[in-house]
Amino acid sequence: MKNPTLVADHIRRSEARLAAIEVLYERKSWADVVRECQEVVELSLKALVRSAGIEVPRVHDVGDILLAHPERFPPGIRDKLKRLSGISRALRRDRELAFYGSEDLTPSEFYREADARKAKRDARWVFETVKSAV
């Protein structure tokens, strides 16, 4: 790892986004909650990957990296890698759609409170899991 402060920075910024998510949730901005949750998951998992000494590629979903190198992670997190990867993959699919929409989809009309609630619950779990491991 070339920059040893990146892991702590990723964790700090993930935590700040979790606070912002609460504001977005209170304002019923469901698409924005989903988008920010994706960023929490991405930053948290990149912190985990970096802490394992693995080079982090410039992609939004590092779930495959987690699954490809289970031996590089602390024993207490290995049984959680599949779930971490699944959450990352699911939110990655929503990243652009929740932010930009498309010709046939308006984010504020498409995303519902249930989507935001699930994304928020998953993002919080990923963050807490990673924070305790790094």
N, C-alpha and C positions, 0 to 999 in steps of 0.2 A: 504494500500500500504506500503510495507516494505522499499522500496528505493524511496524516493520522488524526487531524481534527475534523475530518469530514463525517465520521461516524457520529460524533457528538452533535455536530451541526445538523445532520439529517434528523436526529432524534428531537432536538430542540424545535426545529421548524415543523416537524410532524405534530408536536404537541401544540404549537401555536395554531396550526390549521384546525386541530380538534376544537379549540376554543372558537374559532371563526365559524366552524360548522354549526355550533350551537346557535349562533346569531342567525345564520341562514335558515336553520330549521325553525326557529321562532318566527321568522318572516315568511315561512311556508314557501321558500324558494327551493323546491324539491330537486330540480335539475342541478342547481348549484351545489346542493348538499352532496349529490352523487358524484359530481365532478371533483369536489374538494376531498371527498373520501378516497377517491382514486389516488389523489396526490399524497395523502397520508400513507396509504398502503405502499405506493411506489417508493417514497422516501424512506419509510421504515424498513422495507425489505432491502433496499440498497444499502442501508446502514448494516443490516445483518450480513449481507454478502461481503461488504468491505471488511467487516470485523473478522470474517473467516479467511481474509487474505486473498479473495478472488477478485479479479479485475471486473469492474462493473461496466457492462456495455451500455451504449446510449440507446436503450430501448425502454419502453414504459412498463413492460411486464418481465420481471426477472424470475418468475415462477419456475421456468424450466431449469434455470441455473440451480435453484434450491434442490430440485429433484435429482439433478445430475451429480451433485456432490454432497450427499447426506453426511458422509464421514467428516466433512470439514466443519460441521456445526456442532455446538455443544450437545451432549447426549440428551439433555432435558428438552431440547427443541426438535430433535429428529422425528419424533412421532407426530409433530405438528406440521411438518413440511408440506404434506399433501394438502392440508386445509389452507395453509398460507398460500400455496401456489394456486389453488382453486379460486380463492378470493381475489388474488391479483389478476388472474385471467378474466374473471367475470367483470371486474370493474374496468379493466383495460378495454373491454368491448364497448363500454359506455363512455369512455373518455371524451372522444370528439363529439359523439352524438349528444351528450348532455350539455356540452359547451356550445357547439355550433348549430346543431340540428341538421336538417336536410330539407330538400325541396318538398318532401312529403311528411315531414315531422318537425313540429315546433317543440323544443325542449320543455317549456313551461306548461304545455298542454299534455305532453306525453308522460312525464314522470309524475308519480303519485307519492303521497305520504308514505305508503308501505315500502316503496322503492328506497326512499330517503332513510327511513327507519332501519331497514336491513343494511344499507350501505354504511350507515353510522355505527351500527352494532358491529359489523365486520371490521371496519376501520379501527374502532376502539380496541377490539380483540387483537388485531394484528399489531397495533402500536404497543399495547401492554405486553404481549408475548415477546416482541423484539426487544423492548426496553429492558425487560427482565433478563434477557439473554446476552446483551452486549455490554 
